[in-house]
Amino acid sequence: MRLLLMSDTHLPKRARELPAALLAELPRADVVIHAGDWVDEATLDLLESRSARVLGVYGNNDGPGLRARLPEVARAELEGLRFGVVHETGEARGRERRCAARFPDLDVLVFGHSHIPWDTTAPGGPRLLNPGSPTDRRRRPHCTYMTARVTARDGLTEVELHRLPPRTGTGAARG
């Protein structure tokens, strides 16, 4: 099973559209995971229309429409691994300990909010993945997203952080 992970798309405030390279990944993904801060419902509609399955949550910048359609925390079992998705996990210091305490039943937790990619494993707790943002790099050199594979035999493998080229004003359409 192929996963596509993203967060903090902030459309149309941080960019007009999702990057073409990210959109090209949609048909290859069995599950698209979005860790919140969509900002507009059109992005959710787009992902739902082009994806086999979307697992998403709302973030702190998401309004009532998105909050009505998405949970604060999402959970799913994928190929026997217990996944969770949440937008905020607090400051970096102590994150592994906090997440292990809050989500002791998970194998993998995907989160967002900081726009900073993250890949660690909490001692006695879940693997923590933040794909960064495909549209707002903040203090990072690149906008990013992640892909991964999950199988019942091997678990989570091939976790890859993808760095996007700088925006030039051209790209794929939003819908």
Secondary structure, DSSP 8 states (H G I E B T S, - for coil): -EEEEE----TTTT-SS--HHHHHHGGG-SEEEE-S---SHHHHHHHHHH-S-EEE---TT--HHHHHHS-SEEEEEETTEEEEEES----STTHHHHHHHH-TT-SEEE--SS-S-EEEE-TTS-EEEE---SS--TTSSSEEEEEEEEETTTEEEEEEEEEE----S------
